[in-house]
Amino acid sequence: MSLFENTLKQIEKAATIMNLDPNVKALMQHPQRIVEVSIPVKMDDGSLRFFKGFRVQHSNYAGPYKGGIRYHQDVDMGEVTALSAWMSIKCSVVGIPLGGGKGGIVVNPKELSVGELERLTRGYVRAIQYVVGPTKDVPAPDVNTTPQIMDWFADEYSKLEGKDLKGVVTGKTLEHGGSKGRGIATAQGGVYVLNEVATSQGMVPANTKVVIQGFGNAGGVMAQLLAAKGYQIVGASDSQGGIVCTHGFNPDALLQCKVEKSTVKNCHLDMEKLSTMEGSSCKMVTNEELLETECDILILAALENQVHEGNADKIKAKMIIELANGPTTPEADEMLAKRGIMVIPDILANAGGVTVSWFEMLQNADGKYWEENEVFEKLLPIMVDGWKAVKANADKYSCTLREAAYVTALARIEGKIREQGIL
């Protein structure tokens, strides 16, 4: 099943639960605009190469389209369409006034020089100039795109429009209008939600074992934030494999070791650096084995479709938190629900990133910039209120948290649709 088919299935489930107007459901099942472009780029050797690019604008009923741009050799229209729909839902789950969009270019950026990457980015901006803008569609970084790429995007768009419009994208460097705190916002938002869940479940951090699949920007930061609160981080992995430690480990030390040894799995012998607890030991595991490790909380911070019907019955975690987009398939969702394993869905758990992107839009529009503590003071109530709304709908409809998150979002979007007289 494709990612977009997964999304449609989730919308269908929520619509049935809440008895959603069929016309609203139909609007949410059809993106408003799909753009496909061909981007000519002069390569360093003087040749001309063409790259395929996409921008899907799913809905703007709640506000401007919002969503990242990914540079990856496997990007396709189906993936981008699904992710644009998720953005519509995600923004409305936490009640921020944005719609959903997503973009991508079919390219392996590692094969391009810095100059080629810049020319590709600027060419993409020229190709989609007329469908983006600070009050129309505001892209952001995603897989393999960086603050530097966002700076190029904003600079090219501003040149084309003849004025400073840095607010056309978020995720920029601080020097070019980015927001403080954006780099850790996804993880911080996830921690805020987990704090609420842990409190409601009576969980004690010191007695809570956490495993993290995807020890990168989001997963690594979340490990650091949770360790600071006293949680035991006992397992972690990256794309090449991972480690599990009997008495937990210091995430800072593991991140440093990963830099030195290129991958987490090569750090299993460095116990003196990773843990000061006597008797602690680590073993190297595959990503598959890591997912099946016994723990209290499994954080999925890697890629899509990691927990599926082939391994859902082997998951030993008591709770799953989705920091990545779409890491659990609908079939696995059903299996986990039957086993009583709570899943905190991506569209709530990782919404801290897009929320701070919205903060960046506000700061760009005002020309006034906030300190990091102010950013997180504003993020906290948004994430907490999002959790409370989702939990209330889960209780009201006796459904899973993912279904409740979709119900929450669709109800808010329906309200916007009716306010605008579309139906």
C-alpha positions in Angstrom: 0.0 0.0 0.0 1.4 3.4 -1.0 1.9 6.2 1.5 -1.0 8.2 0.0 -3.3 5.1 0.2 -2.3 4.8 3.8 -3.3 8.5 4.4 -6.6 8.0 2.6 -7.4 5.0 4.7 -6.7 7.0 7.9 -8.9 9.8 6.8 -11.6 7.3 5.9 -11.4 5.7 9.4 -11.6 9.1 11.2 -14.5 10.2 9.0 -16.5 7.1 9.9 -15.8 7.5 13.6 -16.9 11.2 13.7 -19.6 10.9 11.0 -17.8 13.6 9.0 -19.7 15.3 6.2 -18.9 13.2 3.0 -18.2 16.5 1.1 -15.6 17.5 3.6 -14.0 14.1 3.4 -13.9 14.3 -0.4 -12.2 17.7 -0.2 -9.5 16.2 2.1 -8.9 13.3 -0.2 -8.0 15.4 -3.2 -5.0 17.8 -3.2 -5.9 21.3 -4.5 -2.8 21.6 -6.7 -0.1 19.3 -8.0 2.9 20.9 -9.7 5.6 18.9 -11.6 8.5 20.7 -13.1 11.7 20.0 -15.0 14.7 21.9 -13.7 17.7 22.5 -16.0 21.0 22.7 -14.2 24.4 23.5 -15.7 26.8 21.0 -14.1 30.4 21.7 -13.2 31.6 19.9 -16.3 29.6 22.2 -18.6 26.9 19.7 -19.4 23.2 20.4 -18.9 21.2 18.0 -16.7 17.5 18.0 -16.0 16.0 17.2 -12.6 12.3 16.4 -11.9 10.7 18.4 -9.1 7.4 18.4 -7.3 5.2 20.7 -5.2 1.9 19.4 -3.9 -0.5 21.8 -2.2 -3.0 19.7 -0.4 -5.2 22.2 1.4 -5.2 25.9 2.5 -8.5 26.0 4.3 -6.8 26.7 7.7 -4.0 29.0 6.2 -1.1 29.1 3.8 0.3 25.7 2.5 3.1 24.6 4.7 5.6 21.7 4.3 9.1 20.7 3.6 11.2 20.1 0.5 13.2 16.8 0.3 16.1 16.1 -2.0 16.3 12.3 -2.5 16.8 9.9 -5.4 13.6 8.0 -4.5 11.2 11.0 -4.2 8.0 10.4 -6.2 4.7 12.2 -6.6 2.8 9.6 -4.4 5.1 10.2 -1.5 5.0 14.0 -1.8 1.2 13.9 -2.1 0.9 11.8 1.1 3.2 14.0 3.0 1.3 17.1 1.9 -1.9 15.6 3.3 -0.2 14.7 6.6 0.9 18.4 6.9 -2.7 19.5 6.6 -3.7 17.2 9.4 -0.6 17.9 11.5 -1.1 21.6 11.5 -4.7 21.3 12.5 -4.1 18.8 15.3 -2.1 21.4 17.2 -4.4 24.2 16.0 -1.9 26.4 14.1 -3.3 28.4 11.2 -1.6 26.6 8.3 -2.5 24.2 5.6 -0.5 21.4 4.1 2.0 21.2 1.3 5.1 19.2 0.4 7.9 19.3 -2.2 10.7 17.3 -3.5 13.4 16.9 -6.2 14.5 13.5 -7.5 18.3 13.8 -6.8 21.0 12.3 -4.7 22.5 15.6 -3.3 25.7 13.7 -2.2 26.5 13.4 -5.9 26.4 17.2 -6.5 29.0 19.8 -5.7 28.0 22.8 -3.6 27.7 24.9 -6.7 25.5 22.4 -8.5 23.3 22.1 -5.4 22.9 25.9 -5.3 22.0 26.1 -9.0 19.5 23.3 -8.6 17.8 25.0 -5.7 17.6 28.3 -7.4 16.3 26.6 -10.6 13.6 25.0 -8.5 12.6 28.3 -7.1 12.3 29.8 -10.6 10.1 26.8 -11.6 7.7 27.1 -8.7 7.9 30.9 -8.1 4.3 31.6 -8.9 2.8 29.1 -6.5 4.8 30.0 -3.4 5.0 33.1 -1.2 5.0 34.2 2.5 1.2 34.3 2.6 0.6 31.6 0.0 2.9 28.6 0.4 5.9 28.5 2.7 8.3 25.5 2.2 10.8 24.3 4.8 13.7 21.8 5.1 13.1 18.1 5.0 15.2 15.1 4.0 18.6 16.2 2.8 17.8 19.9 2.7 19.5 22.3 5.1 19.3 25.9 6.4 21.8 26.8 3.7 19.5 25.5 1.0 16.6 27.5 2.6 18.8 30.6 2.5 19.4 30.1 -1.2 15.7 29.6 -1.7 14.7 32.8 0.1 17.5 34.8 -1.7 16.4 33.6 -5.2 12.7 34.2 -4.5 13.4 37.7 -3.2 15.5 38.5 -6.3 12.7 37.3 -8.6 10.1 39.4 -6.7 12.3 42.4 -6.4 12.0 42.8 -2.6 13.1 41.1 0.6 10.7 38.2 1.2 12.7 36.0 3.4 9.5 34.7 4.9 8.9 32.6 1.8 10.6 29.7 3.5 11.3 28.6 7.1 14.2 26.7 8.6 16.7 29.4 7.5 20.0 30.1 9.3 19.7 32.6 12.1 21.7 35.2 10.1 19.0 35.1 7.4 15.9 35.2 9.5 15.7 31.7 11.0 14.2 31.1 14.4 16.1 30.1 17.5 15.2 26.7 18.7 14.1 25.4 15.3 16.9 22.7 15.2 15.6 20.9 18.3 11.9 21.9 18.0 10.7 18.5 16.7 12.3 16.6 19.6 11.3 19.3 22.2 7.7 19.1 21.1 7.8 15.3 21.4 9.2 15.6 24.9 6.4 17.9 25.9 3.8 15.4 24.7 5.6 12.5 26.4 5.7 14.4 29.6 1.9 14.7 29.5 1.5 11.0 28.7 4.0 9.9 31.4 2.2 12.0 34.0 -1.2 10.6 33.1 0.3 7.0 33.1 2.1 7.5 36.4 5.5 6.7 34.8 8.7 7.5 36.8 11.5 8.6 34.4 14.3 6.8 36.4 12.4 3.5 36.0 11.5 4.1 32.4 13.6 2.4 29.7 13.7 4.1 26.2 14.8 2.7 22.9 15.3 5.1 19.9 15.3 4.0 16.3 16.9 6.8 14.3 19.7 8.4 16.3 20.0 11.5 14.1 18.9 15.1 14.4 15.5 14.4 16.0 16.2 11.1 17.7 19.6 12.1 19.1 18.3 15.4 20.5 15.2 13.7 22.0 17.6 11.2 23.7 19.6 14.0 25.2 16.4 15.8 26.4 15.0 12.7 28.0 18.3 11.7 29.6 18.4 15.1 31.2 15.0 14.3 32.8 16.3 11.0 34.2 15.0 8.5 31.6 17.1 5.5 30.9 18.2 5.4 27.3 19.0 1.7 26.7 19.0 1.3 22.9 19.6 3.4 19.8 20.3 2.8 16.1 21.0 4.6 12.8 20.7 3.3 9.2 23.6 0.9 9.7 22.5 -0.7 12.9 22.5 -0.1 16.6 23.3 -1.0 20.2 21.4 -2.1 23.3 22.9 -1.5 26.7 21.9 -3.3 29.9 22.1 -0.2 32.2 21.6 2.5 29.7 24.1 5.0 28.3 24.9 8.7 28.0 23.4 10.0 24.7 26.1 12.8 24.5 28.8 10.1 24.6 27.0 8.0 22.0 26.6 11.0 19.6 30.3 11.8 20.0 31.2 8.1 19.3 28.9 8.1 16.3 30.8 11.0 14.8 34.1 9.3 15.5 33.1 5.8 14.2 30.5 6.8 11.6 27.7 4.7 13.0 26.1 3.8 16.3 26.7 0.1 15.9 30.5 0.5 16.1 30.2 2.0 19.6 29.2 -1.2 21.5 32.7 -1.8 22.9 33.1 1.8 24.3 31.3 1.2 27.6 33.7 3.3 29.6 32.7 6.3 27.5 29.0 5.5 27.2 28.2 4.5 30.8 29.7 4.9 34.2 27.4 2.2 35.7 29.3 -0.8 37.0 28.4 -4.1 35.3 26.9 -2.4 32.3 27.4 -4.0 28.9 26.3 -3.3 25.3 25.7 -5.5 22.3 25.4 -4.7 18.7 22.0 -5.2 17.1 20.3 -4.8 13.7 17.5 -2.3 13.3 15.0 -5.1 13.2 16.4 -6.5 16.6 16.3 -3.0 18.1 12.6 -2.6 17.3 11.9 -5.9 19.1 13.9 -4.9 22.2 11.9 -5.0 25.5 11.4 -1.5 26.8 8.9 0.9 28.1 9.0 3.5 25.3 10.0 2.9 21.7 10.7 6.1 19.8 10.5 5.8 16.0 12.7 8.6 14.6 13.9 7.1 11.3 11.8 6.4 8.1 8.4 5.4 7.0 6.8 1.9 7.4 9.3 0.6 10.0 6.6 -1.1 12.1 4.4 -3.2 9.8 2.3 -6.4 9.9 5.4 -8.5 9.6 6.9 -7.3 12.9 4.1 -5.6 14.9 3.5 -8.8 16.9 7.1 -8.8 18.0 7.2 -5.3 19.4 7.8 -5.5 23.2 7.5 -1.8 24.0 4.6 -0.6 26.2 4.3 2.6 24.2 5.5 4.0 20.8 6.2 7.6 20.0 6.4 8.5 16.4 9.0 11.3 15.9 9.4 10.3 12.2 6.6 10.6 9.6 4.6 7.5 8.9 6.8 4.9 10.7 3.8 2.6 11.5 1.5 1.1 8.8 -2.3 1.0 9.2 -2.1 -2.8 9.5 0.5 -2.6 12.3 -1.6 0.1 14.0 -4.5 -2.3 14.3 -2.3 -5.1 15.6 -0.7 -2.8 18.2 -4.1 -1.5 19.3 -5.3 -5.1 19.9 -2.2 -5.8 22.0 -2.8 -2.7 24.1 0.3 -0.8 22.9 -0.3 2.9 22.9 1.0 4.8 19.9 1.5 8.5 20.1 1.0 9.4 16.4 3.4 11.4 14.2 0.9 14.1 13.4 0.9 15.0 17.1 4.3 13.9 18.4 6.4 15.6 15.8 4.3 18.7 15.3 6.8 20.8 17.3 8.9 21.4 14.1 6.1 22.9 12.1 4.9 24.9 15.0 8.3 26.6 15.4 8.3 27.1 11.6 5.1 29.0 12.1 6.8 31.0 14.8 9.6 31.8 12.3 6.9 33.1 9.9 5.5 35.4 12.6 9.0 36.7 13.4 9.8 37.3 9.7 6.6 39.2 9.3 7.2 41.4 12.4 10.9 41.8 12.0 11.2 41.0 15.7 13.1 37.8 16.8 12.6 35.8 20.0 15.1 34.2 22.3 15.1 30.4 22.5 13.4 30.3 25.9 10.6 32.4 24.6 10.2 30.1 21.6 9.8 27.0 23.9 7.6 28.9 26.3 5.2 29.5 23.4 5.6 25.9 22.1 4.7 24.2 25.4 1.0 25.1 25.7 0.4 24.4 22.0 1.7 20.8 22.3 0.0 20.3 25.6 -3.3 21.5 24.3 -2.9 19.3 21.2 -2.4 16.3 23.4 -5.4 17.2 25.5 -7.7 17.6 22.5 -6.5 14.3 21.0 -6.9 12.4 24.3 -10.4 13.9 24.8 -11.5 12.6 21.4 -9.9 9.2 22.0 -12.0 8.9 25.2 -15.1 10.3 23.5 -15.1 7.9 20.6 -13.2 5.0 22.2 -10.7 5.0 19.5 -6.9 5.0 19.1 -4.9 8.1 19.5 -4.1 8.2 15.8 -7.8 8.0 14.9 -8.5 10.7 17.6 -5.8 13.0 16.1 -7.3 12.7 12.7 -10.8 13.4 14.2 -9.4 16.4 16.0 -7.8 17.8 12.8 -10.7 17.1 10.5 -13.2 18.7 12.9 -11.1 21.9 12.9 -10.6 21.9 9.1 -14.4 21.3 8.6 -15.0 24.4 10.8 -12.6 26.5 8.5 -14.3 25.2 5.4 -17.7 26.2 6.7 -16.5 29.6 7.8 -15.3 30.3 4.3 -18.6 29.2 2.7 -17.0 26.5 0.6 -19.8 24.1 1.6 
